[in-house]
Amino acid sequence: MKKVLVTGGAGFIGSNFIKYLADMRGSWTIVNLDALTYAGNLENLKDLEGSEHYIFAKGDITDRMLVESLFETHGFDYVINFAAESHVDRSIKEPELFIKTNVLGTQCLLDAAKTSWQTGRDADGYPVYRNGVKYLQVSTDEVYGALGNTGKFTETTPLAPNSPYSASKASADMLARAYHRTYRLPVNITRCSNNYGPYQFPEKLIPLMIVNTLDSKPLPVYGDGLQVRDWLHVKDHCSAILTVLEKGQPGEVYNIGGNNERANIEIVRLILKTLGKTEDLIRHVEDRLGHDRRYAIDNTKITTELGWEPAYTFEQGIKETIEWYCTHTDWLSHVRSGAYMAYCESHYGNKSRPGGI
Ligand SMILES: NC(=O)c1ccc[n+]([C@@H]2O[C@H](COP(=O)([O-])OP(=O)(O)OC[C@H]3O[C@@H](n4cnc5c(N)ncnc54)[C@H](O)[C@@H]3O)[C@@H](O)[C@H]2O)c1
């Protein structure tokens, strides 16, 4: 029975992961540490409230005293760090916050794991750790920068982040790598392509386009819309993370992707068609500064070395996702009106940083 610290578990991927983990490893104890920024929504995890295997802790990953006390209380075996500022557009407006959470927060977690797990030193002076522990840093393919029309990112592609968001994620990856090399901390880094699926905050492409289509509102498309992303269903990302947690070699990086390249405009058209609306709603708007043109993941390492495969085809995944947003109108209206914050507040007190869409 493992004890797991999941950070950022009230966000899109973190909440999907906690539910996945509760299903797959029912005897494990999961502690969800989340600051409940605008992107954190505890309604995503309503089903787990009251479970003896799930604990929510409201707090910031940069809060050393809090993080250390959680380690002392719970004696974690695993840490999975999802907590991050995650929206590129916001990082262009407010880079400092991204450095604080994504870089300093990662360092704080790495330090706490190192201190809590160390049992001694070997003959060469390297720290030795308790058996069966691991720190997993959830990263992104955006750390590799942009591709031209061909080629894919492998784990050895040099990092060349282009936005403040991806630069902060790359910095966190470098810290995780350094803690493995210098202190031999058992670390894995996963770099995943764009996720889609239920519970995604409607500031990101797919839920934003679904929501605007449902409301017959204009669909803002950056530039010519020909930016290509490699899309993966969030549940496939969750299964990949659990695979790396349990089978990944310490110190290794694993790319995660589903070989599903689509241009943004193609996705927008598909959503319009599925929901029976015309392309008149599309509005091309000024492109994002420094917008990466194409990302694509080579997933050979995780598929051949760890035996992971995505379960969803894009066609099935996007159909289910559109249906999910159409049938979860309460969730959507709470997110859009800000009522989800009142829910979080009534359960866990004041939010740390209010925001909206
Ligand atoms: N969304 C994607 O397509 C994608 C793809 C690859 C990797 N990732 C990575 O996966 C992780 C999760 O992404 P997401 O899309 O679920 O993000 P999200 O924005 O939906 O969720 C982030 C969560 O972190 C919490 N958080 C933010 N700052 C915090 C802090 N200082 N302390 C504690 N909690 C804090 C928020 O409240 C929120 O619950 C991120 O690290 C992101 O870089 C995302």
The ligand as an SDF file (V2000), in Angstrom:
LIG
                    3D

 44 48  0  0  0  0  0  0  0  0999 V2000
   -2.7420   20.4220  -20.3330 N   0  0  0  0  0  0  0  0  0  0  0  0
   -1.8700   19.8590  -21.1510 C   0  0  0  0  0  0  0  0  0  0  0  0
   -2.1440   19.6370  -22.3330 O   0  0  0  0  0  0  0  0  0  0  0  0
   -0.5120   19.4330  -20.6350 C   0  0  0  0  0  0  0  0  0  0  0  0
    0.3340   18.7100  -21.4780 C   0  0  0  0  0  0  0  0  0  0  0  0
    1.5730   18.2660  -20.9870 C   0  0  0  0  0  0  0  0  0  0  0  0
    1.9370   18.5670  -19.6790 C   0  0  0  0  0  0  0  0  0  0  0  0
    1.1130   19.3000  -18.8900 N   0  0  0  0  0  0  0  0  0  0  0  0
    1.5500   19.5660  -17.4970 C   0  0  0  0  0  0  0  0  0  0  0  0
    0.6640   18.8250  -16.6610 O   0  0  0  0  0  0  0  0  0  0  0  0
    0.4650   19.5250  -15.4260 C   0  0  0  0  0  0  0  0  0  0  0  0
   -1.0150   19.7350  -15.1850 C   0  0  0  0  0  0  0  0  0  0  0  0
   -1.5610   20.4920  -16.2770 O   0  0  0  0  0  0  0  0  0  0  0  0
   -3.1090   20.8860  -16.2920 P   0  0  0  0  0  0  0  0  0  0  0  0
   -3.4700   21.1660  -17.6860 O   0  0  0  0  0  0  0  0  0  0  0  0
   -3.8920   19.9110  -15.4910 O   0  0  0  0  0  0  0  0  0  0  0  0
   -3.0380   22.2680  -15.4870 O   0  0  0  0  0  0  0  0  0  0  0  0
   -4.1970   23.0620  -14.7540 P   0  0  0  0  0  0  0  0  0  0  0  0
   -3.8610   24.5060  -14.9240 O   0  0  0  0  0  0  0  0  0  0  0  0
   -5.5370   22.5750  -15.1530 O   0  0  0  0  0  0  0  0  0  0  0  0
   -4.0160   22.6510  -13.2180 O   0  0  0  0  0  0  0  0  0  0  0  0
   -2.9500   23.1070  -12.4250 C   0  0  0  0  0  0  0  0  0  0  0  0
   -3.2970   22.8580  -10.9700 C   0  0  0  0  0  0  0  0  0  0  0  0
   -2.1890   23.2830  -10.1570 O   0  0  0  0  0  0  0  0  0  0  0  0
   -2.6710   24.0480   -9.0650 C   0  0  0  0  0  0  0  0  0  0  0  0
   -1.6170   25.0010   -8.6870 N   0  0  0  0  0  0  0  0  0  0  0  0
   -1.1660   26.0780   -9.3960 C   0  0  0  0  0  0  0  0  0  0  0  0
   -0.2050   26.7050   -8.6970 N   0  0  0  0  0  0  0  0  0  0  0  0
   -0.0280   25.9990   -7.5360 C   0  0  0  0  0  0  0  0  0  0  0  0
    0.8390   26.1430   -6.4290 C   0  0  0  0  0  0  0  0  0  0  0  0
    1.7220   27.1490   -6.3520 N   0  0  0  0  0  0  0  0  0  0  0  0
    0.7520   25.2290   -5.4270 N   0  0  0  0  0  0  0  0  0  0  0  0
   -0.1390   24.2160   -5.4760 C   0  0  0  0  0  0  0  0  0  0  0  0
   -0.9930   24.0370   -6.5170 N   0  0  0  0  0  0  0  0  0  0  0  0
   -0.9380   24.9270   -7.5260 C   0  0  0  0  0  0  0  0  0  0  0  0
   -3.9230   24.7410   -9.6090 C   0  0  0  0  0  0  0  0  0  0  0  0
   -4.7820   25.1520   -8.5510 O   0  0  0  0  0  0  0  0  0  0  0  0
   -4.5240   23.6460  -10.4740 C   0  0  0  0  0  0  0  0  0  0  0  0
   -5.3530   22.8050   -9.7260 O   0  0  0  0  0  0  0  0  0  0  0  0
    1.2580   20.8310  -15.5500 C   0  0  0  0  0  0  0  0  0  0  0  0
    2.4860   20.6570  -14.8810 O   0  0  0  0  0  0  0  0  0  0  0  0
    1.4640   21.0080  -17.0420 C   0  0  0  0  0  0  0  0  0  0  0  0
    2.6530   21.7030  -17.3070 O   0  0  0  0  0  0  0  0  0  0  0  0
   -0.0990   19.7420  -19.3320 C   0  0  0  0  0  0  0  0  0  0  0  0
  1  2  1  0
  2  3  2  0
  2  4  1  0
  4  5  1  0
  4 44  2  0
  5  6  2  0
  6  7  1  0
  7  8  2  0
  8  9  1  0
  8 44  1  0
  9 10  1  0
  9 42  1  0
 10 11  1  0
 11 12  1  0
 11 40  1  0
 12 13  1  0
 13 14  1  0
 14 15  2  0
 14 16  1  0
 14 17  1  0
 17 18  1  0
 18 19  2  0
 18 20  1  0
 18 21  1  0
 21 22  1  0
 22 23  1  0
 23 24  1  0
 23 38  1  0
 24 25  1  0
 25 26  1  0
 25 36  1  0
 26 27  1  0
 26 35  1  0
 27 28  2  0
 28 29  1  0
 29 30  1  0
 29 35  2  0
 30 31  1  0
 30 32  2  0
 32 33  1  0
 33 34  2  0
 34 35  1  0
 36 37  1  0
 36 38  1  0
 38 39  1  0
 40 41  1  0
 40 42  1  0
 42 43  1  0
M  CHG  2   8   1  16  -1
M  END
$$$$
